[in-house]
Amino acid sequence: MRNEDRIQPYVGNRFYWQYKGKPILLIGGSVEDNLFQIPNLREHLDLLASVGGNYVRCTMSSRDPGDVWPFARDPQTGLYDLNKPSEEYWRRFAEFLALTAERDIIAQFEMWDRFDFSRAPWQDNPYNPKNNINYTAAESGLMEEINTHPGRRENAFFRSVPALENNQVVLRYQQMQVDKMLSLSLPYGHCLYCMDNETNESPEWGKYWSLYIQRKAAELGVSVQTTEMWDAHSVLDDEHRNTIDHPELYSFIDLSQNNHRPADEHWENPQQIRRYLISSGQVRPMNSVKIYGANSGQYGSTRDAQERFWRNIFGGFASSRFHRPPSGLGLNEIARAHIKSMRIFTNELDIFTCEPHNDLLRNRSWNEAYCTAHPGVEYGLFFPDGGNILLDVSAAGDKPLTIRWLDIRTSRWTGPAVPIVSADRDASGMLHVITPSEEGYWAAHIRTVP
C-alpha cells in the first residue's frame, strides 16, 4: 500500500484519521479483545461491516481457552522454545490482517497485555522460566510465581528495556516476538499500534517499544501510528500526560479509560484535553478503543455504554468501540443498532468539519443533551433519554433551517428533513428543540438551507 494511503491523521482536521486518502470515522464493537484468536472471525467481521462498523481492537493476548501462544513447543520436553514462532498463532494473526484489510476495518493492536503476565495466565505463559527451554529464573530474573494483580508491577518482564533493568536475556525474545508481528503487519496500512493494555509501568517501557516500532517502519519506508494506554481511570491524571505531552513518541492518544466516568464528567474531561491539544499545537486523534458498560459487568450499565458511544463521537473522538462482554456490549443487538445509527447519522452530518459545542445549549439539565456543530452550517444533537432544550443557531443568521430526527434504537429517520417554523426560533437566534418522544435515544440533524 502506498504510504499516502495508510491510516494517518487527516490533513483537513488532525483530530481525525484518514485512510486511502479520505477522512474516516472509526466505530465498532467486537465479541473479544484478542480477536484474531476467535474461531468464527470471518463471520464476526462481516456482521460488524454489515452495520457500518470499521474498527476493532486486537490485543496480542493468549490467556483465554482455545488461544495459542506465540511460540512453539519443543517436541521432546513439551516446553516452549522462544527461538521458534508458533505456526498456528502467526497463521491466525496473518488471517486476521488479511480479513480486516479486505473489509477496510481498522485494527488497533495492543502489543503487550499485562494480564497475561501475572496470576493464572503467567503459569501458562511461555516467558515464565519454568515453561521454556531458553532460560532459568536465575538467568532471566523472572519469578515463576506471581499471584498479585499486574497493577502491583511485580513482573520484571516490563523492566527489560535498556533505560530500566537492561535485561538482555529477556529483551532479545521480546524483540523477536515484535519483529515477527511487524513483519506481518507493517506491509498493511490499516493498523494502529498501542504499546500496552492499561499499563501503570514506567513510561520508559512504552517509550522504548514505540520508538522500536517507528524505527522498524522507517526501515521499510512506511509511516506508522503509535500510542500508549494508561491505567488511571481519570484521563486528567498525570499518568496520561506521558502520551499527551509527547507527540514525538505517540501520534495519537487513547483515552479509553475515560469510559469509567459517567455523564457530564465523561464529556468534560476529554474536552479539557482537547482544549490543551489545540492551545499547545499538538492536535492528534483521540481514540476510544473500549467502551465499558453492560448490565453483566461492573464498570457501568448497558445504558452507560450506549451514552458513552455517542458522547465520544459528539465530543470529538476519532474512534469509539464497544468493549467485549461481560464488561461491555461487544457486538450484540444493542451495540449493532448504535453503530448502524451512528453511521447513518454521520453520513448526513459532516463530523470532520464539526466541533463539540455544548456551549450552544441553553436550558439543558444534567446529561440531557450533547452538541457537535459547524456553527452557521449544521448542528448535531444527541439526547440520551429524550429532551427539551434551546440551541443557539444565531451563527446561521436569517438562513432557513431544517431538522431531521433519527430514532437511534431502530436506526431509522422518522422522516425527511422538515423546515423549522419561525415560532420555534426567536429573534436572538435560539431554537427550541424537543425530541419526538419524552424518552429514548434520539439524534437531531439541523442544517441551513442553501
C-alpha positions in Angstrom: 0.0 0.0 0.0 1.2 3.5 -0.9 2.4 5.5 2.1 -0.2 8.2 1.4 -3.0 5.6 1.6 -2.0 4.3 5.0 -4.0 5.3 8.0 -2.7 8.6 9.4 -4.1 11.9 10.9 -6.4 13.6 8.5 -4.8 16.6 6.8 -8.0 18.5 6.9 -8.6 18.0 10.7 -5.9 16.3 12.7 -8.3 15.2 15.4 -9.5 12.6 12.9 -8.0 9.8 10.8 -7.7 9.4 7.0 -7.4 6.1 5.2 -6.8 5.6 1.5 -6.6 9.4 1.2 -10.1 10.1 2.7 -11.3 11.0 6.2 -12.7 8.1 8.1 -14.7 7.9 11.4 -13.8 4.7 13.3 -16.8 3.0 15.1 -17.1 -0.6 16.1 -17.5 -3.4 18.6 -16.4 -7.0 18.9 -17.0 -10.1 21.0 -13.4 -10.4 22.1 -10.3 -8.4 22.5 -7.7 -10.7 21.0 -10.0 -11.0 18.0 -7.5 -12.9 15.8 -7.9 -15.9 18.1 -11.7 -16.5 17.8 -12.9 -19.4 15.6 -15.6 -17.6 13.6 -13.6 -14.5 12.7 -14.8 -14.1 9.1 -18.5 -14.1 10.1 -17.9 -11.7 13.0 -16.1 -9.2 10.8 -18.9 -9.5 8.2 -21.5 -8.8 10.9 -19.6 -5.7 12.0 -19.3 -4.4 8.4 -23.0 -5.1 7.8 -24.0 -2.3 10.3 -21.3 0.1 9.2 -18.6 -0.8 11.7 -15.0 -0.4 10.6 -12.9 -0.6 13.8 -11.7 -3.4 16.1 -9.4 -3.9 19.0 -6.8 -6.7 18.9 -4.6 -7.5 21.9 -1.8 -9.8 21.2 -3.0 -11.9 24.1 -3.3 -15.7 24.7 -4.9 -16.3 28.1 -8.3 -17.4 27.1 -9.5 -21.1 26.5 -8.7 -22.1 22.9 -5.9 -19.5 22.5 -2.4 -20.4 21.4 0.8 -18.6 22.5 3.3 -17.0 20.0 6.0 -19.7 20.5 6.3 -23.3 19.5 6.8 -26.2 22.0 9.8 -28.4 22.0 8.6 -31.8 20.9 10.9 -33.6 23.4 10.4 -31.6 26.6 6.9 -30.1 25.9 8.4 -26.8 26.9 8.3 -23.7 24.8 11.3 -22.7 22.6 11.3 -19.0 22.4 13.5 -19.2 19.3 10.7 -20.8 17.4 7.5 -19.0 16.5 4.2 -20.8 16.7 2.9 -21.6 13.3 -0.7 -21.6 14.4 -0.5 -18.3 16.3 1.0 -16.4 13.5 -1.3 -18.1 10.9 -4.3 -16.8 12.8 -2.7 -13.3 13.0 -1.9 -13.3 9.3 -5.5 -14.3 8.5 -6.8 -11.5 10.8 -4.7 -8.9 8.9 -5.9 -10.1 5.5 -9.6 -10.3 6.5 -9.7 -6.9 8.1 -7.8 -5.3 5.2 -10.3 -6.8 2.7 -13.2 -5.1 4.6 -11.4 -1.8 5.3 -11.7 -2.4 9.0 -9.1 -0.6 11.0 -7.4 -2.7 13.7 -5.9 -1.2 16.8 -3.3 -3.6 18.3 -2.0 -3.8 21.9 1.5 -5.2 21.8 1.6 -6.3 25.5 -1.3 -7.2 27.7 -0.3 -7.1 31.3 -3.0 -9.6 32.4 -1.1 -12.4 30.5 1.9 -11.8 32.9 0.5 -12.5 36.4 -1.7 -14.9 38.3 -3.1 -17.9 36.5 -2.1 -16.8 32.9 1.5 -16.4 34.0 1.5 -20.1 34.9 0.9 -20.9 31.2 2.9 -18.1 29.7 6.0 -19.2 27.6 8.0 -16.4 29.1 7.7 -17.9 32.5 11.1 -19.5 33.1 9.5 -22.8 34.1 7.8 -23.1 30.8 10.6 -22.7 28.3 14.0 -24.2 27.5 15.8 -20.9 26.9 16.5 -19.5 30.4 16.1 -20.2 34.1 14.6 -17.9 36.7 18.1 -17.1 37.9 19.3 -16.3 34.4 16.3 -14.2 33.4 15.4 -12.5 36.7 11.8 -13.5 36.2 9.8 -15.1 39.0 7.9 -18.3 38.4 5.0 -17.4 40.7 3.2 -14.0 40.6 -0.1 -14.1 42.4 -0.9 -10.4 42.6 -2.8 -8.1 40.2 -0.5 -6.9 37.5 -1.0 -3.3 38.7 1.3 -4.3 41.6 4.1 -4.4 38.9 5.9 -7.4 40.3 6.9 -8.9 36.9 10.3 -7.8 35.8 9.2 -8.6 32.2 8.1 -5.0 31.9 11.5 -3.6 33.1 13.7 -5.4 30.5 14.4 -2.3 28.3 17.8 -0.5 28.5 16.5 2.6 30.3 15.3 0.3 33.2 17.0 -3.0 34.0 18.5 -3.7 30.6 17.6 -7.4 30.8 19.1 -8.6 27.5 18.2 -12.2 28.3 14.5 -11.4 28.1 14.6 -8.4 25.8 16.0 -10.4 22.9 13.0 -12.7 22.9 10.6 -9.8 23.3 12.2 -8.2 20.2 11.9 -11.4 18.3 8.2 -11.5 19.0 7.6 -7.9 18.0 9.8 -8.4 14.9 7.6 -11.3 13.8 4.5 -9.4 14.3 5.7 -6.3 12.4 7.0 -8.5 9.6 3.4 -9.4 9.0 1.6 -6.2 9.9 3.8 -3.3 8.6 3.1 -4.1 5.0 -0.6 -3.4 5.7 -1.8 0.2 6.1 -4.9 -0.3 8.3 -3.1 -0.9 11.6 -2.7 1.3 14.7 -0.3 0.3 17.4 -0.8 0.7 21.2 2.0 -0.4 23.4 0.0 -1.8 26.3 -3.3 -2.6 27.9 -4.0 -0.1 30.7 -0.4 0.0 32.0 1.0 1.7 35.1 4.6 0.6 34.3 7.4 3.1 33.8 6.9 5.4 30.8 10.3 4.2 29.7 8.8 0.8 28.8 6.2 2.2 26.3 8.7 4.7 25.0 11.2 2.0 24.1 8.6 0.0 22.1 7.1 3.0 20.4 10.5 4.1 19.1 11.3 0.5 18.2 8.2 0.2 16.1 8.8 3.6 14.5 12.4 2.5 13.6 11.3 -0.8 12.1 8.7 1.1 10.0 11.2 3.6 8.8 13.5 0.8 7.7 10.6 -0.3 5.4 9.9 3.3 4.3 6.4 3.3 5.7 4.5 5.5 8.2 3.2 4.1 11.5 0.9 5.3 14.2 1.5 4.6 17.9 0.1 5.3 21.3 0.0 4.1 24.9 -3.0 3.2 27.1 -2.6 4.1 30.8 -4.3 2.6 33.8 -5.6 5.7 35.5 -9.4 6.0 35.2 -9.2 9.8 35.2 -7.7 11.0 31.9 -6.7 14.1 33.7 -4.3 12.1 35.9 -0.7 12.9 35.3 -0.1 9.4 34.1 -1.8 10.2 30.8 0.4 13.2 30.2 3.1 10.7 29.2 1.2 10.4 26.0 -0.5 13.8 25.7 2.8 15.7 26.1 4.9 13.6 23.8 3.8 13.8 20.1 7.3 12.7 19.2 6.6 9.3 20.8 2.9 8.9 20.2 1.0 10.1 17.1 -2.4 9.5 18.7 -4.0 9.4 22.2 -6.1 6.6 23.5 -8.5 7.8 26.2 -10.4 4.5 26.7 -10.1 4.8 30.5 -12.4 7.8 30.4 -15.2 5.3 29.8 -15.2 4.6 33.5 -16.7 8.1 34.0 -20.4 9.0 34.0 -22.5 11.5 32.1 -21.2 15.1 32.1 -17.9 14.2 33.6 -17.4 11.7 30.8 -17.9 14.5 28.4 -16.0 17.3 30.1 -12.7 15.6 30.9 -11.7 14.9 27.3 -12.8 18.4 26.4 -10.1 19.7 28.7 -7.6 17.6 26.9 -8.9 18.7 23.6 -8.5 22.3 24.5 -5.0 21.7 25.7 -4.0 20.0 22.5 -5.3 22.9 20.5 -3.6 25.5 22.7 -0.3 23.6 22.6 -0.3 23.0 18.9 -0.2 19.2 19.5 -3.5 18.2 17.8 -3.8 14.5 17.3 -6.6 11.9 17.0 -8.2 10.9 20.4 -9.3 7.2 20.2 -11.6 5.2 22.5 -11.0 1.6 21.7 -13.0 0.1 24.5 -16.3 1.5 25.9 -17.1 -0.1 29.3 -20.7 -0.6 30.3 -23.0 -3.6 30.4 -25.5 -4.9 33.0 -23.4 -8.1 33.1 -20.3 -6.2 34.2 -19.0 -3.9 36.9 -17.9 -0.8 35.0 -21.2 0.8 34.3 -24.6 -0.2 32.9 -25.9 -1.1 29.4 -27.3 2.5 29.3 -23.9 3.9 30.3 -22.3 2.2 27.3 -24.8 3.5 24.8 -24.5 7.1 26.1 -20.7 6.9 26.1 -20.6 5.7 22.5 -22.4 8.9 21.3 -20.7 11.3 23.7 -17.3 10.1 22.4 -18.1 10.9 18.8 -20.0 14.1 19.5 -17.2 15.1 21.9 -14.6 15.0 19.0 -13.2 11.5 19.4 -11.8 9.9 16.2 -13.0 6.4 17.3 -15.5 4.7 19.5 -15.8 0.9 20.1 -17.9 -1.2 22.4 -15.7 -3.3 24.8 -16.2 -7.1 24.9 -18.6 -8.8 27.2 -19.1 -9.1 30.1 -17.7 -5.6 30.7 -19.1 -4.2 27.5 -21.8 -4.8 24.9 -19.4 -6.2 22.3 -21.3 -6.6 19.1 -24.7 -7.6 20.5 -28.0 -6.4 19.1 -28.0 -3.1 21.1 -24.4 -2.3 20.0 -25.2 -3.0 16.4 -28.1 -0.7 16.5 -26.0 2.2 17.8 -23.2 1.5 15.3 -25.6 1.5 12.4 -27.3 4.7 13.7 -24.0 6.5 14.1 -23.0 5.6 10.6 -26.4 6.7 9.2 -26.2 10.0 11.1 -22.6 10.8 10.2 -23.3 10.0 6.6 -25.5 13.1 6.7 -23.6 15.3 9.1 -20.0 16.1 8.2 -18.4 15.2 11.5 -14.9 16.2 10.2 -15.9 19.9 10.0 -17.8 19.9 13.3 -16.6 20.5 16.8 -18.0 19.8 20.3 -20.3 22.7 21.1 -22.2 22.2 24.3 -21.7 25.9 24.8 -24.6 26.4 22.2 -27.1 24.7 24.5 -29.4 26.5 26.9 -31.9 25.3 29.4 -30.0 22.0 29.5 -30.3 19.8 32.5 -27.6 17.3 33.7 -26.9 14.7 30.9 -29.9 15.9 28.8 -28.2 16.8 25.5 -24.9 17.0 23.7 -24.0 19.0 20.7 -21.5 18.9 17.8 -21.7 21.7 15.3 -20.2 23.6 12.4 -22.0 26.8 13.6 -23.9 28.5 10.9 -23.8 25.4 8.7 -25.1 22.4 10.6 -25.7 21.1 14.1 -25.9 17.6 15.6 -27.7 16.9 18.9 -27.7 13.7 20.9 -30.3 13.1 23.6 -29.7 10.1 25.9 -33.3 9.9 27.1 -35.5 12.5 25.4 -35.1 16.2 26.0 -36.3 19.8 25.6 -33.6 22.4 25.1 -32.7 25.6 23.4 -30.0 25.6 20.7 -28.1 28.8 19.8 -28.3 29.0 16.0 -27.6 32.7 15.7 -24.5 32.0 13.5 -26.9 30.9 10.8 -28.3 34.4 10.7 -31.6 34.6 8.7 -30.9 31.5 6.7 -33.8 28.9 6.8 -33.1 25.8 8.7 -34.3 22.2 8.5 -34.4 19.5 11.2 -34.4 15.7 10.8 -34.8 13.2 13.6 -33.0 9.8 13.9 -34.5 7.2 16.2 -31.3 5.6 17.3 -32.8 2.4 18.7 -34.4 1.5 15.4 -31.7 3.1 13.2 -34.3 4.9 11.2 -35.0 8.5 10.4 -38.5 9.5 11.4 -39.0 11.1 8.0 -37.3 13.6 5.7 -35.8 16.8 6.8 -38.5 19.4 7.5 -38.4 23.2 7.6 -38.1 24.8 11.1 -41.1 27.1 11.6 -40.5 30.6 12.8 -42.4 30.0 16.0 -39.6 27.7 17.2 -36.8 30.2 16.6 -36.7 33.5 18.4 -35.1 36.8 17.4 -32.0 36.2 19.4 -31.2 33.0 17.4 -32.4 30.5 20.0 -34.1 27.4 18.5 -36.5 25.4 20.7 -35.8 21.7 20.2 -38.0 18.9 21.7 -37.4 15.2 21.0 -40.3 13.3 19.2 -41.0 11.4 22.5 -40.2 12.0 26.1 -37.8 9.1 26.3 -35.5 7.1 24.1 -32.2 7.7 22.3 -32.5 10.5 19.7 -30.2 12.4 17.4 -31.2 15.5 15.5 -29.6 16.9 12.4 -30.2 20.7 11.9 -28.8 22.5 8.9 -29.1 25.6 6.9 -30.8 25.5 3.6 -28.5 26.7 0.7 
